[in-house]
Amino acid sequence: MQVDLTKELSLVTETSWEVCNKIGGIYAVLSTKAKELKAQFGDNLVFIGPDVWTDETPSRDFIERKTLLKRFSSITLPFDIKVRTGRWDIPGSPLVVLVKFDGVYPHLNEIYGKMWELFGVDSLHAYGDYAEGCAFGIASAIVSAELCRHLGINPNKMLSHFNEWTTGMGLLYLRMICPEAASVFTTHATSIGRSICGNGKALYQYFTGYNGDQMAYELNMEAKHSLEKQAAKQADCFTTVSEVTARECAQLLDTPPAVVTPNGFEPAFVPDSKKGGLLRRAGRKRLLDVARSLTGKEYDKDTLIIGTSGRNEYRNKGLDLFIDSIVSLNDQIVSEKRKAVAFIMVPAWVKSPDASLEKALKDKGVSHGEQHFMTHRLHNEESDSVSCRVRAIYAERGELKTDIIYLPCYLDGKDGIVNISYYDLLPALDVTVFGSYYEPWGYTPLESIAFGVPTITTDKAGFGQWILDNFPNSLEETGVCVIPRNDDDYTDSVADIAGELREYYFAKECVVKKSREAAMATSRNADWKYFITTYDKAFSIAIEKRNEREITK
């Protein structure tokens, strides 16, 4: 039974490594849902993120206000933890506390021992970013508890929400120092599931045979997996973002989520039709100018612009499938007059913008650089998977009708080549492809349709499964086409995507218009005002479970 959350809760904290820190899809989740949460809880809602910024590289999303939260930024905290208070510069402008957690490091071994004793978390084989995640999580738990005390709030009236394994230690530490607080833990992708896929193993073909603990031992993921598994078990409410990942959690973490909390989208991020039209024209011009300067070819205004974006995970995010689908499309339209160009917009290890391309764009000429398919130079061009694959294709074929251009940078408007931010560039695309093999939700295809750009995705994405469960599977009717992708049908998936792209290439203008309108209509069903109710359910479950814990403790 759902409770009246505004009466039950006087403080809601949500902790994530991506608060005011844009790294991946979780940033999109938090920054777009904040407006709905803020409408419900007002300034009783506080986001907690890492203070990883300096005067030279400040966060562009954080607006510091030292007087907020009764001057919480000036109090003395354990472990020499420092905090800054302010607001997140997103729709809703929620309160934020940024945490400097360096002082926690000297205490980690002692805390690891306590976590083993209390919860069975095995940190013995920890390495890499495990310590960083744990230090931040612990500091965030301390901040939550101290903020509650500082504001004079009864701990029974606090709920703390932790995201991903990187904050799991925080949930467990809060349970230790403030057991009265209700807790929610959300995994957006299990660490072991991602590792299985990232190591090239067949996740789906042998899915029911996988044991999470065994795979963690095999893949040297014991510490992260152990932490995530125990956080899921100890949380008053464990959630994940899709039915796809819910099955994965049940299999690999031995804990089925109590609630599935799908990721919505905030319409305020989408420009109105007038501004969208201006952005589309400006973005298309810039992308085609980049293509022209790189390849030396001319591209008419009707050139079909195809795009993919997101995290640079070659197999998991379907970059392999995207590239091969574009090559297949190329072979099917090679004799046609109309051109097509495909942009791979995923950040890599960038060294600098390509100097020759920079000069060519400035002079409206043609670049004479070494790489005629890549806008930036990389530190690891000889090992970067996308760079190697595209270079090999051009070496084999010489020239393509459908050129592939690798934009390996964060599109923040200051990349040195395109100089347009991702959301402002998105309307320029005609169609997007996200051929994910491993994708717990899939924000990129949802963002695409929200901006009126039809998209092709897979049934291995939570978003794709949501489409299949609720809408016709059609670019023309829904703005989304979902293709099957498994461990043994790669060639079929390439053919399916290339076939859909070919149809869209030849589609009449009325069909294209209908597809764009259908895309926007579908996206409106994923408005956070609909999906936020799943968080209400999760919070209610957490409060009820916390109350049961108090009765039996």
C-alpha positions in Angstrom: 0.0 0.0 0.0 1.5 3.3 -1.1 2.0 5.9 1.7 1.8 9.7 1.6 5.4 10.4 0.9 5.3 14.1 1.6 4.1 13.4 5.1 6.4 10.5 5.7 9.6 12.2 4.4 11.2 15.4 5.5 14.5 14.7 3.7 15.2 12.7 0.5 18.8 12.4 -0.6 20.0 10.9 -3.8 23.6 10.0 -4.3 25.4 9.4 -7.6 28.8 9.8 -9.1 27.0 11.7 -11.9 25.4 14.5 -10.0 26.7 17.7 -11.6 29.2 15.4 -13.3 28.3 14.3 -16.9 29.9 11.0 -17.7 27.2 8.7 -19.0 23.5 7.8 -19.1 22.9 8.1 -15.3 23.5 11.9 -15.6 20.5 12.0 -18.0 18.4 9.9 -15.7 19.0 12.2 -12.7 19.0 15.5 -14.5 15.7 14.8 -16.3 13.8 13.4 -13.4 14.9 16.1 -10.9 12.1 18.5 -11.9 9.3 15.9 -11.0 11.0 15.0 -7.8 11.5 18.7 -6.9 7.8 19.3 -7.6 6.9 16.6 -5.1 9.5 17.2 -2.3 10.6 20.8 -2.9 13.8 21.7 -1.0 13.5 18.5 1.1 15.2 16.9 -1.9 19.0 17.0 -1.9 21.3 15.5 -4.6 24.8 14.4 -3.4 27.7 14.2 -5.9 31.5 14.2 -5.9 33.4 17.4 -5.7 36.0 16.5 -8.4 36.3 20.1 -9.6 38.9 22.8 -9.4 39.0 26.6 -10.0 40.6 25.8 -13.4 38.0 23.2 -14.3 34.7 24.1 -12.5 31.5 22.2 -13.0 29.3 24.1 -15.4 26.2 22.6 -13.8 26.8 23.6 -10.2 25.8 27.0 -8.8 27.4 27.4 -5.4 25.3 29.0 -2.6 27.1 28.8 0.8 24.1 29.9 2.8 21.8 27.0 1.7 20.7 24.2 4.1 21.4 26.4 7.1 25.0 27.0 6.1 25.7 23.2 6.0 28.9 23.9 4.0 30.5 25.4 7.0 30.1 22.5 9.5 32.9 20.2 10.6 32.5 16.6 9.3 34.2 13.3 10.2 37.3 12.2 8.2 38.0 15.8 7.2 35.2 15.6 4.6 34.5 18.9 2.9 31.3 19.9 1.2 29.9 22.7 -1.0 26.3 23.5 -1.2 24.4 25.0 -4.2 21.9 24.2 -6.9 22.1 22.0 -10.0 21.6 24.1 -13.1 18.9 21.9 -14.7 15.1 22.0 -14.9 13.8 22.2 -11.3 17.1 23.6 -9.9 17.3 21.1 -7.0 19.6 21.5 -4.0 23.0 19.9 -4.3 25.8 19.0 -1.9 29.2 18.3 -3.6 31.5 16.1 -1.4 35.3 16.2 -1.2 36.0 12.7 0.1 39.9 12.4 0.0 40.0 12.2 3.8 38.1 8.9 3.8 41.0 7.0 2.0 43.2 6.4 5.2 40.2 4.8 6.9 39.2 2.4 4.1 40.9 -0.8 5.3 39.3 -0.5 8.7 35.9 0.2 7.1 36.3 -2.7 4.6 36.8 -5.0 7.6 33.7 -3.7 9.2 31.7 -4.2 6.0 32.9 -7.8 5.9 31.9 -8.4 9.5 28.5 -6.8 9.1 27.4 -7.6 5.6 29.9 -10.0 4.1 31.3 -7.6 1.5 34.6 -9.0 0.2 36.9 -6.1 -0.6 40.1 -8.3 -0.4 40.7 -8.4 -4.1 39.8 -4.7 -4.8 41.7 -2.8 -7.4 41.2 0.1 -9.8 38.4 2.5 -9.1 36.9 0.4 -6.2 38.5 2.6 -3.5 37.4 5.8 -5.1 33.8 4.6 -5.4 33.8 3.4 -1.8 35.4 6.6 -0.4 32.8 8.7 -2.1 29.9 6.4 -1.0 31.1 6.5 2.6 31.5 10.2 2.6 28.0 10.6 1.0 26.5 8.5 3.8 28.1 10.6 6.4 26.9 13.7 4.7 23.3 12.4 4.6 23.3 11.5 8.3 25.0 14.8 9.3 22.7 16.8 7.1 19.7 15.2 8.7 21.1 16.0 12.2 22.1 19.6 11.1 18.6 20.3 9.9 17.0 18.9 13.0 15.1 16.1 11.2 14.2 12.8 12.8 16.2 10.1 11.0 12.8 8.2 10.6 11.8 10.9 8.2 14.8 10.5 5.9 15.1 8.3 2.8 18.5 7.9 1.0 18.7 6.7 -2.6 22.0 5.3 -3.9 22.8 4.7 -7.6 25.1 2.0 -9.0 27.9 -0.1 -7.2 30.0 3.1 -7.0 27.7 4.3 -4.1 26.8 0.8 -2.7 29.3 1.2 0.2 27.5 4.4 1.1 24.2 2.5 1.5 25.8 -0.1 3.8 27.7 2.5 5.8 24.5 4.6 6.3 22.8 1.4 7.5 25.6 1.1 10.1 25.5 4.8 11.3 21.9 5.7 10.8 19.7 2.5 10.6 16.5 4.6 11.0 16.9 6.0 7.5 15.0 4.2 4.7 17.2 3.2 1.7 16.8 2.6 -2.0 19.5 1.1 -4.2 19.3 1.3 -8.0 21.5 -0.7 -10.4 21.5 0.7 -13.9 23.6 -2.2 -15.1 25.1 -5.0 -13.0 28.9 -4.8 -12.8 29.2 -8.5 -13.6 26.8 -8.5 -16.5 28.6 -5.6 -18.1 31.9 -7.4 -17.5 30.6 -10.7 -19.0 29.7 -8.8 -22.2 32.8 -6.6 -22.2 34.9 -9.7 -22.2 33.2 -11.0 -25.3 31.3 -13.8 -23.6 27.8 -14.8 -24.8 25.5 -13.4 -22.1 22.2 -14.6 -23.6 23.0 -18.0 -25.0 24.0 -19.3 -21.6 22.1 -16.8 -19.5 20.4 -19.2 -17.1 23.7 -21.1 -16.6 25.6 -18.1 -15.3 26.4 -17.8 -11.6 27.3 -14.3 -10.6 29.8 -15.2 -7.8 31.6 -17.7 -10.1 31.8 -15.2 -13.0 33.1 -12.5 -10.6 35.9 -14.9 -9.5 36.7 -15.8 -13.2 36.7 -12.1 -14.4 38.5 -10.6 -11.3 35.4 -8.7 -10.3 34.9 -10.1 -6.8 35.0 -6.8 -4.9 32.6 -4.8 -7.1 30.2 -7.7 -7.5 30.2 -8.5 -3.8 29.5 -4.9 -2.9 26.7 -4.5 -5.5 25.1 -7.8 -4.4 25.1 -6.9 -0.7 23.8 -3.4 -1.4 20.9 -4.9 -3.4 20.1 -7.4 -0.6 20.4 -4.8 2.3 18.5 -2.0 0.6 15.0 -1.4 1.9 14.0 -1.3 -1.7 16.1 -2.6 -4.6 15.2 -1.3 -8.1 16.5 -1.4 -11.7 15.6 0.4 -14.9 14.1 -2.3 -17.1 12.6 -5.8 -17.3 15.7 -6.8 -19.2 18.0 -5.8 -16.3 15.6 -7.1 -13.7 16.1 -10.6 -15.1 19.8 -10.1 -15.1 19.7 -9.0 -11.4 17.7 -12.0 -10.4 20.2 -14.3 -12.1 23.5 -12.7 -11.3 22.8 -10.9 -8.0 20.4 -13.5 -6.6 18.0 -10.6 -5.8 15.1 -9.7 -8.0 14.3 -6.0 -7.9 11.1 -5.0 -6.0 10.3 -2.3 -8.6 11.3 -1.5 -12.1 11.8 2.2 -12.5 12.1 3.0 -16.3 13.9 6.1 -17.3 11.8 8.9 -18.5 12.6 12.2 -20.3 12.0 15.8 -19.4 10.3 17.7 -22.2 12.0 21.0 -21.2 15.2 19.7 -22.8 13.4 19.6 -26.2 13.3 22.9 -28.2 10.1 24.1 -29.7 9.4 23.7 -33.4 10.8 27.0 -34.4 14.1 26.7 -32.5 14.3 23.0 -33.5 14.1 24.0 -37.1 16.9 26.5 -36.7 19.0 24.0 -34.9 18.4 21.4 -37.6 19.5 23.7 -40.4 22.6 24.9 -38.5 23.6 21.4 -37.4 23.1 19.9 -40.8 25.2 22.6 -42.4 28.0 22.1 -39.9 28.0 18.3 -40.1 28.1 18.4 -43.9 30.8 21.0 -43.9 32.9 18.7 -41.7 32.2 15.8 -44.0 33.1 17.9 -47.1 36.3 19.1 -45.5 37.3 15.6 -44.5 36.5 13.7 -47.6 36.8 16.3 -50.3 33.3 15.3 -51.6 30.3 17.5 -52.1 27.1 16.7 -50.1 23.8 18.0 -51.3 21.2 19.3 -48.8 19.2 16.1 -49.1 22.1 13.9 -47.9 20.8 11.3 -45.5 22.6 11.9 -42.2 22.7 8.8 -39.9 24.1 8.9 -36.4 25.0 6.9 -33.4 26.2 8.1 -30.0 26.7 7.1 -26.4 29.4 5.3 -24.4 32.4 4.1 -26.4 31.9 0.3 -25.8 32.5 -1.3 -29.2 30.4 -4.4 -28.7 28.1 -3.6 -25.8 26.8 -0.4 -27.5 26.6 -2.0 -30.9 29.3 0.2 -32.6 30.4 -2.9 -34.5 26.9 -3.5 -35.7 26.5 0.1 -36.7 29.6 0.1 -38.8 28.8 -3.1 -40.6 25.2 -2.0 -41.2 26.5 1.2 -42.8 28.8 -0.8 -45.1 25.8 -3.0 -46.0 23.7 0.0 -46.8 26.5 1.4 -48.9 26.5 -1.7 -51.1 22.7 -1.4 -51.6 22.7 2.3 -52.7 26.0 2.6 -54.4 24.5 3.3 -57.8 22.1 6.0 -56.4 22.6 9.7 -56.8 21.7 10.7 -53.3 24.5 10.5 -50.8 24.4 9.3 -47.2 26.9 10.0 -44.4 27.1 8.2 -41.0 28.5 9.9 -37.9 29.9 7.9 -34.9 29.6 10.4 -32.1 31.2 8.6 -29.1 34.0 10.0 -26.9 37.4 8.3 -27.0 40.9 9.1 -25.8 41.2 12.4 -27.6 44.6 14.1 -28.0 43.5 17.1 -30.0 41.3 18.3 -32.9 42.8 17.4 -36.2 44.8 20.5 -37.1 44.4 20.0 -40.9 40.7 19.7 -40.6 40.5 22.7 -38.3 42.3 24.8 -40.9 40.2 23.4 -43.8 37.0 24.3 -42.0 38.3 27.8 -41.3 39.4 28.3 -44.9 36.5 26.4 -46.4 38.9 24.0 -48.0 39.8 20.3 -47.9 41.8 18.6 -45.1 45.0 17.0 -46.1 45.4 15.1 -42.8 46.4 11.5 -42.4 42.9 10.4 -41.3 40.1 11.4 -43.7 37.4 9.8 -41.6 38.2 11.1 -38.1 37.7 14.6 -36.8 40.2 14.4 -33.8 43.5 12.7 -33.2 43.6 10.1 -30.5 46.3 9.0 -28.2 45.6 5.4 -29.1 44.6 5.4 -32.8 46.3 2.1 -33.4 44.3 0.3 -30.7 41.0 2.2 -30.6 38.4 -0.3 -31.9 36.3 2.1 -34.0 39.3 3.8 -35.5 40.9 0.4 -36.5 37.7 -0.9 -38.0 36.8 2.1 -40.1 40.4 2.5 -41.3 40.4 -1.1 -42.4 37.1 -0.6 -44.3 38.6 2.3 -46.2 41.8 0.5 -46.8 39.9 -2.4 -48.3 37.3 -0.5 -50.3 39.1 2.8 -51.1 35.9 4.8 -51.2 32.3 4.6 -49.9 29.0 5.9 -51.2 28.0 6.2 -47.5 30.9 7.8 -45.8 31.7 6.9 -42.1 33.0 9.8 -40.0 34.3 9.2 -36.4 33.6 12.1 -34.1 35.4 10.8 -31.0 34.8 13.7 -28.6 32.4 14.9 -26.0 30.0 17.2 -27.9 30.0 20.0 -25.3 30.1 22.8 -27.9 33.8 23.3 -27.4 35.4 20.3 -29.1 37.3 22.4 -31.7 35.7 21.0 -34.8 31.9 20.8 -34.6 31.5 23.2 -31.7 27.8 22.4 -31.2 26.5 20.6 -28.1 25.0 17.2 -28.5 21.4 18.2 -27.8 21.7 21.1 -30.3 23.2 18.8 -32.9 20.7 16.0 -32.5 17.9 17.6 -34.5 20.3 17.7 -37.5 20.2 13.9 -37.9 17.7 12.1 -40.1 17.8 8.7 -38.4 19.8 7.1 -35.6 20.9 3.6 -34.9 21.7 2.1 -31.5 22.4 -1.6 -32.1 23.1 -2.4 -28.5 24.1 -5.9 -27.3 24.1 -4.9 -23.7 21.8 -1.9 -22.7 19.9 -1.9 -19.5 17.7 1.0 -20.7 19.0 3.0 -23.6 18.7 6.8 -23.2 20.2 7.6 -26.6 17.3 6.2 -28.6 14.8 7.9 -26.2 16.6 11.2 -26.6 16.6 10.7 -30.3 12.8 10.3 -30.7 12.2 13.1 -28.2 14.0 15.4 -30.7 11.9 14.0 -33.6 14.6 11.8 -35.0 13.4 8.2 -35.8 15.6 5.5 -34.3 16.6 1.9 -34.8 17.5 -0.1 -31.6 17.5 -3.7 -30.4 15.4 -5.9 -28.1 18.4 -6.2 -25.8 17.9 -2.6 -24.7 15.3 -1.9 -22.0 13.9 0.9 -24.1 13.6 -1.4 -27.1 11.7 -4.0 -25.0 9.4 -1.2 -23.7 8.6 -0.2 -27.3 7.8 -3.9 -28.2 5.6 -4.2 -25.1 3.6 -1.0 -25.8 3.7 0.2 -29.4 3.8 -1.0 -33.0 7.3 -1.9 -34.1 7.6 0.5 -37.0 9.5 3.7 -37.9 6.5 5.0 -39.7 4.0 4.3 -37.0 6.1 4.7 -33.8 9.3 6.4 -34.9 11.1 3.4 -33.6 12.1 0.0 -35.1 13.4 -2.7 -32.7 15.5 -5.4 -34.3 16.4 -8.7 -32.6 20.0 -9.2 -31.5 21.3 -12.4 -29.9 24.6 -14.3 -29.6 24.2 -16.1 -32.9 22.4 -13.7 -35.3 24.9 -10.9 -35.9 24.7 -11.2 -39.7 20.9 -11.1 -39.5 21.0 -8.0 -37.3 23.3 -6.3 -39.8 20.8 -7.1 -42.6 17.8 -6.0 -40.6 19.3 -2.6 -39.7 20.7 -2.0 -43.3 17.2 -2.9 -44.6 15.5 -0.4 -42.4 18.0 2.3 -43.4 17.5 1.5 -47.0 13.8 1.8 -46.7 14.2 5.1 -45.0 16.7 6.3 -47.6 14.1 5.7 -50.3 11.1 6.9 -48.3 8.9 9.6 -49.6 8.8 12.9 -47.8 5.4 12.3 -46.4 6.6 9.0 -44.8 9.6 10.8 -43.4 7.4 13.5 -41.9 5.0 11.0 -40.4 8.0 9.0 -38.9 9.4 12.2 -37.3 6.0 13.1 -35.9 5.4 9.5 -34.6 8.8 9.6 -32.9 7.9 12.7 -30.9 4.5 11.3 -30.1 6.0 8.1 -28.8 8.5 10.0 -26.6 5.7 11.8 -24.9 4.7 8.5 -23.3 8.0 8.4 -21.6 7.5 11.7 -19.9 8.8 11.6 -16.3 5.3 12.7 -15.1 4.2 9.1 -16.0 7.3 7.2 -14.9 7.9 9.0 -11.6 5.1 7.0 -10.1 7.4 4.0 -10.1 9.7 5.9 -7.7 6.8 6.7 -5.5 6.2 3.0 -5.3 9.8 2.3 -4.5 9.9 4.9 -1.8 6.7 3.5 -0.2 8.2 0.0 -0.2 11.4 1.3 1.4 9.5 3.1 4.2 7.4 0.0 4.9 10.4 -2.3 4.9 12.3 0.1 7.2 9.4 0.1 9.6 9.4 -3.7 9.7 13.2 -3.6 10.4 12.6 -1.3 13.3 9.9 -3.5 14.8 12.1 -6.6 14.6 15.5 -5.2 15.4 
